[in-house]
């Protein structure tokens, strides 16, 4: 390395080091300044509150809410078989029988005499009679009966000989049948082996594990039965996972989605909603009354200021996420999946706070962000066990992690990539307007958005870069439209997704061009518009190829997925050419009318955008027809 | 040697031109005034010099650097019109934070902060800024502008909205800074302050510079000193064209002759006496900056001085 290069490298390193130091100072100051807004008493109260919530959270995760713990008192002798019921059921607190009954022996007559000072809801006598007393007695009695049933069911579940625990009674009824195998009542017997066909009939025995039409044992889809190939009778299990559940009871029915893991995964998102309120406020504080002006005139750059102000909130969220992961037994994967969600929450709040004109508007913005991102992350995760579409949310990765399922790198990238990229682009746009001329100007949000986009334009070629930068939003928007329309019949969903996908892409391609013309970054001539449209379309084409990551999870196998993202890559050269080259033509061709319209003003842009979308929709329909 | 050079600086917002082709130079150690009515482009000009606003066209060089460059920011102290301080911090905490941001070593910062606050006579330094009076807050803001020991100070309306006592204190402090060799760009609505401390100034109107130079030069260009000669008789008939008064009016039974210099005063006296009258009073009239300002604010063209 030459001296000049070494010197330049050292200089760059020194500047980077200084930049990090300044960012750290601003972060430290942000903590100090924020702490200054909270008095000591409130700070202590907050710490106590957080500790209490943390303890409660861990406790709930470990033992459940315990809202019904020991709400009833049951008088029962220790040697009674019902004593274990009272001990196991959390609603009951057993007390010695002799402490509550007046007579020794617990009463042998029809009535049971209680002591005057006895505070008891249910009494179990030594001879097994159960009685209740007091205003809660009736409810306690019902609850105790249920507890007894549950206790018995659990005992049955633990029984090694399940055939003995759940004996199956079979009634045999012989019917005449013809040579074709049709029984008298019209059903067809394929010889599945209901009765032992090897027997000569009439011996009344059955071979275990088959139902009346000879299929596998009815397991209710849960897989809880032992199908290891032995001859034991399989235990029917509704819902699947509840090994301790009594079969067939409502409590044993599990929903068709991983409810427990989903709720625990949701815990990661909850604190993010609170942290962004504080973060949005601190950014807004800089903008109101021009408080941030003096930082702007200091040697710290906008990037350093924003990084410094963001760092404490990001680190705080990372701490919370790690604590939750530890609390609920998640692995580092859960943290790695939650991190991009936290980043996007912060990035969206930052950009929202840069666009809002007042705290009132900021409240609207942050609530919108909260609702949208919470919905975007939570709803798809419901389908974790159902469909790969669930992977559009990193929360799904957390659910998978909590269910001890492995996650492939491709799945992780597919799930978190749009979040990381969207967060990066949002910060980029926000930092672009973190300057005197924009951050203190009172403009409507759409105008601020255009300012933010226009500030990133550096010549015509930057239009192509901007189109690439918008790809994460396109990806997220299209995935969201797929997710929202997932449950809708395909006859409606597919056309809707086709239109939505086209409109989203055309918007992403044209908004930069429109911002450029609206903010006088370019000469409003048709020639310029055509060039910009071509750059935008080509840039978008390049970026769009990134979305082929969806093939990691096979989403295009769904017709609805194809509608949004196009067909999967084929080995057919013709189809390959269509997949890779036709979009280039499409994007350039459709970007040009939008660009020409944008050069004519708002109405012209609307007309151009509409025309571009229509052409795009026609193309998408053509692709669908080709694929199907 | 000019420490600040501005060449054809221009700022447009959409179709609106806030500053139109400003050019001027400021010498090291000079106190340079920027005056003009609201919307004249003063603050925009100052913010372009501070690197807060990017010019649409033209150049500015401050202490050898382009505004916005990190090195330039280090050598600049900027006091905006308002005092946008972090009210939840104490005065000392706030100043220490900015000193840290300007890479001022902690011991130097402590010394400098204490010195500034002593000179500004600021008490209750550990009080939260939000609990301070407006005057105290302004002093903290001035101390912040000095925390990096800048070569160039830009003071935009430093005494705006303050009581006369605090205002005088701040003006005196500004004068002291000037005496110490700081270059100060000073903008104020109160023209008396500008008149009292500025070595040179520009007057802006509608985004353009309409007058510039020393106060004397500007006065000269806008009429300069006038002499009002009051007499019992009109002496103008006996004067030659060269000595003719600028204006002759009758006031309270006396004739007022307005003349430009002492030679003309003498000529008027002789003419009055020749007309059997006598001179009763002679007054010197110097136009205030305010009068000049009002005059030039209504004139679109710049007055060369």
Interface residues (C-beta under 8 A of the other chain):
Chain A: X18 X22 X25 X26 X29 X32 X33 X36 X37 X289 X290 X291 X292 X293 X294 X295 X296 X297 X298 X299 X300 X301 X435 X436 X437 X520
Chain B: X14 X47 X50 X51 X52 X53 X54 X70 X73 X74 X76 X78 X80 X82 X84 X85 X86 X88 X89 X93 X97 X98 X100 X101 X102 X103 X128 X144
